[in-house]
Amino acid sequence: MRACIIYLKNVPHSYDLAQRCLTSCNQFQIQASLFEGSTPSQAKEWINKNNLKIYNPGPKIYKIKMNKPGVQGCLLSHYRCWQHCVELNQNIMILEHDAMVVSDHYQQNFIDVLQLDEHRLEDDPAEKNEVVANTFERKGVKMMNGAHGYCVTPQGATKLINGIHTHGMSPADWHISELLVDIKVVRPRVAKVENDISLTNDRDFYI
């Protein structure tokens, strides 16, 4: 399987983490390459050019989160990966720079999105290999628990792209929700987060 590892070339620790992620992919025969992510300034230009709106059903948390520059850059980075998936017309794995691949059971059947880790920084108690329906939710909507590692089909990528323009913008992991796509989860985890430094939570991050 092909994989895109999102990183920011002008952020030194991002490149270093992405290289570590690339090494972990190689260990599990994943054809991974570094994918240069989008900066907050590039995201602002994209938003203005396309007259994009924030999905804001209430409470205000959607709008508060989506106004953070790092969150906007992250969303555009994933959006461009979805476009790449559609162009290739094949399933791809999308990894953020701070992810590490830890197992090889990523070749699964799924319709739109396969989440590779439902626990983020927590331990994974699962022992049995299985694919199950996603159960994680925020404010009554089932969505991914972090966008650090997942696989997407061209069909799913198309739904996510169209959703930006018709449904509105949300943080990447919130946008990947049952409102737009079918989400399955593979157990035990295939990827995990190995770093707790977040550029999306930094309100002052802008390049």
VOPALO-437386 format. One record per residue (C-alpha): residue number from 1; residue in one letter; x, y, z. Coordinates in Angstrom, 1 decimal. Example, Ala and Ser with C-alpha at 12.3 -4.5 7.8 and 13.67 -1.06 7.14 Angstrom:
REM residues 2
PT  num  residu       u       v       w
PT    1       A    12.3    -4.5     7.8
PT    2       S    13.7    -1.1     7.1
//
This chain:
REM residues 207
PT  num  residu       u       v       w
PT    1       M     0.0     0.0     0.0
PT    2       R     1.1     3.6    -0.7
PT    3       A     1.3     6.0     2.2
PT    4       C     1.6     9.8     2.5
PT    5       I     3.5    11.1     5.6
PT    6       I     2.4    14.7     6.2
PT    7       Y     5.1    17.0     7.5
PT    8       L     6.1    20.7     7.4
PT    9       K     9.5    21.2     5.8
PT   10       N    10.1    24.5     7.6
PT   11       V     9.6    22.9    11.0
PT   12       P    12.7    20.9    12.0
PT   13       H    11.1    18.5    14.4
PT   14       S     8.4    17.8    11.9
PT   15       Y    10.9    16.5     9.3
PT   16       D    12.7    14.5    12.0
PT   17       L     9.5    12.8    13.1
PT   18       A     8.5    12.2     9.5
PT   19       Q    11.7    10.4     8.9
PT   20       R    11.1     8.2    11.9
PT   21       C     7.6     7.4    10.6
PT   22       L     9.1     6.6     7.2
PT   23       T    11.4     4.1     8.8
PT   24       S     8.5     2.4    10.5
PT   25       C     6.6     2.1     7.2
PT   26       N     9.6     0.5     5.6
PT   27       Q     9.6    -2.2     8.3
PT   28       F     6.1    -3.2     7.3
PT   29       Q     6.5    -3.1     3.5
PT   30       I     4.5     0.1     3.1
PT   31       Q     5.4     2.2     0.1
PT   32       A     5.6     5.5     2.0
PT   33       S     6.8     8.9     0.9
PT   34       L     7.0    12.3     2.6
PT   35       F     4.1    14.6     1.7
PT   36       E     4.8    18.3     2.2
PT   37       G     2.0    19.7     4.3
PT   38       S     0.3    23.0     4.0
PT   39       T     1.2    26.0     6.2
PT   40       P    -1.4    28.2     7.9
PT   41       S    -0.7    31.0     5.4
PT   42       Q    -1.4    28.6     2.5
PT   43       A    -4.5    27.4     4.2
PT   44       K    -5.8    31.0     4.7
PT   45       E    -5.3    31.7     1.0
PT   46       W    -7.1    28.4     0.1
PT   47       I   -10.1    29.3     2.3
PT   48       N   -10.4    32.7     0.9
PT   49       K   -10.0    31.6    -2.7
PT   50       N   -12.8    29.0    -2.4
PT   51       N   -15.0    31.0     0.0
PT   52       L   -15.0    28.1     2.4
PT   53       K   -17.2    28.3     5.5
PT   54       I   -16.8    26.7     8.9
PT   55       Y   -19.2    23.9     9.8
PT   56       N   -20.7    25.4    12.9
PT   57       P   -23.7    23.4    14.3
PT   58       G   -23.0    24.6    17.8
PT   59       P   -21.7    24.7    20.4
PT   60       K   -18.9    27.2    19.6
PT   61       I   -16.2    24.6    19.9
PT   62       Y   -16.2    23.9    16.1
PT   63       K   -15.7    27.6    15.3
PT   64       I   -13.1    28.1    18.0
PT   65       K   -11.0    25.1    16.9
PT   66       M   -11.3    25.8    13.2
PT   67       N   -10.1    29.4    13.6
PT   68       K    -6.7    28.1    14.8
PT   69       P    -4.1    28.6    12.1
PT   70       G    -2.5    25.2    12.7
PT   71       V    -5.9    23.4    12.4
PT   72       Q    -6.5    25.1     9.1
PT   73       G    -3.1    24.1     7.7
PT   74       C    -3.7    20.5     8.9
PT   75       L    -7.1    20.3     7.2
PT   76       L    -5.7    21.5     3.9
PT   77       S    -2.8    19.0     4.2
PT   78       H    -5.4    16.1     4.5
PT   79       Y    -7.5    17.6     1.8
PT   80       R    -4.6    17.5    -0.6
PT   81       C    -3.9    13.9     0.4
PT   82       W    -7.5    13.0    -0.4
PT   83       Q    -7.0    14.6    -3.8
PT   84       H    -3.9    12.5    -4.3
PT   85       C    -5.9     9.4    -3.4
PT   86       V    -8.5    10.2    -6.1
PT   87       E    -5.8    10.9    -8.7
PT   88       L    -4.1     7.6    -8.0
PT   89       N    -7.5     5.9    -7.9
PT   90       Q    -6.4     3.5    -5.2
PT   91       N    -6.5     3.1    -1.5
PT   92       I    -3.8     5.0     0.4
PT   93       M    -2.6     5.3     4.0
PT   94       I    -2.4     8.8     5.4
PT   95       L     0.0     9.4     8.4
PT   96       E     0.9    12.5    10.2
PT   97       H     4.5    13.1    11.0
PT   98       D     4.2    12.0    14.7
PT   99       A     2.7     8.6    13.8
PT  100       M     4.6     5.3    13.9
PT  101       V     3.4     2.1    12.2
PT  102       V     3.5    -0.8    14.7
PT  103       S     1.9    -3.7    12.9
PT  104       D     1.2    -5.1     9.4
PT  105       H    -2.6    -5.9     9.4
PT  106       Y    -3.6    -2.8     7.5
PT  107       Q    -4.8    -4.7     4.4
PT  108       Q    -8.5    -4.9     5.3
PT  109       N   -11.8    -4.5     3.5
PT  110       F   -13.5    -1.2     4.1
PT  111       I   -15.8     1.1     2.3
PT  112       D   -14.5     4.7     3.0
PT  113       V   -12.2     5.1     5.9
PT  114       L   -10.2     2.7     8.1
PT  115       Q    -8.9     4.2    11.3
PT  116       L    -5.5     2.6    12.3
PT  117       D    -5.6     3.7    15.9
PT  118       E    -8.6     4.5    18.1
PT  119       H    -6.6     5.3    21.3
PT  120       R    -4.1     8.0    20.4
PT  121       L    -1.7     8.3    23.4
PT  122       E    -3.5     5.6    25.5
PT  123       D    -2.6     1.9    25.7
PT  124       D    -4.4    -0.4    23.3
PT  125       P    -6.0    -3.3    25.1
PT  126       A    -7.1    -5.2    22.0
PT  127       E    -5.7    -8.6    21.3
PT  128       K    -8.0   -10.1    18.7
PT  129       N    -7.4    -9.0    15.1
PT  130       E   -10.7    -7.6    13.8
PT  131       V   -12.3    -4.7    12.0
PT  132       V   -15.2    -3.0    13.8
PT  133       A   -17.5     0.0    13.5
PT  134       N   -16.1     3.2    14.9
PT  135       T   -17.7     4.1    18.3
PT  136       F   -15.8     7.3    19.3
PT  137       E   -17.9    10.4    19.2
PT  138       R   -18.0    14.1    20.1
PT  139       K   -21.2    15.9    20.8
PT  140       G   -23.2    13.0    19.6
PT  141       V   -21.4    12.6    16.2
PT  142       K   -19.2     9.5    15.6
PT  143       M   -15.9    10.6    14.2
PT  144       M   -12.2     9.7    14.3
PT  145       N   -10.2    10.0    17.5
PT  146       G    -7.3    11.8    15.8
PT  147       A    -6.3    11.9    12.1
PT  148       H    -2.7    10.7    12.8
PT  149       G    -3.2     7.4    10.9
PT  150       Y    -5.9     6.0     8.6
PT  151       C    -6.5     4.5     5.2
PT  152       V    -9.0     6.0     2.7
PT  153       T   -10.5     4.7    -0.5
PT  154       P   -11.0     7.0    -3.6
PT  155       Q   -14.7     6.9    -2.9
PT  156       G   -14.2     8.0     0.7
PT  157       A   -11.7    10.7    -0.3
PT  158       T   -14.2    12.1    -2.8
PT  159       K   -16.9    12.3    -0.1
PT  160       L   -14.5    14.1     2.2
PT  161       I   -13.4    16.6    -0.5
PT  162       N   -17.0    17.3    -1.5
PT  163       G   -17.9    17.7     2.2
PT  164       I   -15.5    20.6     2.6
PT  165       H   -17.4    22.6     0.0
PT  166       T   -21.0    21.5     0.8
PT  167       H   -20.9    20.7     4.5
PT  168       G   -18.2    23.1     5.7
PT  169       M   -14.8    22.9     7.3
PT  170       S   -14.0    21.1    10.6
PT  171       P   -10.7    20.0    12.1
PT  172       A    -9.5    17.1    10.0
PT  173       D   -10.3    14.3    12.5
PT  174       W   -13.8    15.9    13.2
PT  175       H   -14.5    16.3     9.4
PT  176       I   -13.9    12.5     9.0
PT  177       S   -17.2    11.6    10.6
PT  178       E   -20.3     9.6    10.1
PT  179       L   -21.9    12.7     8.6
PT  180       L   -19.9    12.1     5.5
PT  181       V   -18.2     8.7     5.4
PT  182       D   -18.4     5.1     6.8
PT  183       I   -15.6     4.6     9.4
PT  184       K   -14.2     1.3    10.4
PT  185       V   -11.5     0.7    13.0
PT  186       V    -8.8    -2.0    12.9
PT  187       R    -7.8    -3.8    16.1
PT  188       P    -5.2    -4.0    17.5
PT  189       R    -3.8    -0.6    16.3
PT  190       V    -1.6    -0.4    13.2
PT  191       A    -0.3     3.0    14.0
PT  192       K     0.3     5.1    17.2
PT  193       V     1.3     8.6    18.2
PT  194       E     4.8     8.9    19.5
PT  195       N     4.9    12.6    20.3
PT  196       D     2.6    14.9    22.2
PT  197       I     3.8    18.3    20.6
PT  198       S     0.8    19.7    18.8
PT  199       L     1.1    22.4    16.1
PT  200       T    -2.7    22.5    15.8
PT  201       N    -3.2    23.6    19.5
PT  202       D    -0.6    26.4    19.2
PT  203       R    -2.6    29.6    18.5
PT  204       D     0.6    31.5    17.7
PT  205       F     1.8    29.0    15.1
PT  206       Y     1.8    30.8    11.7
PT  207       I     4.2    30.4     8.8
//
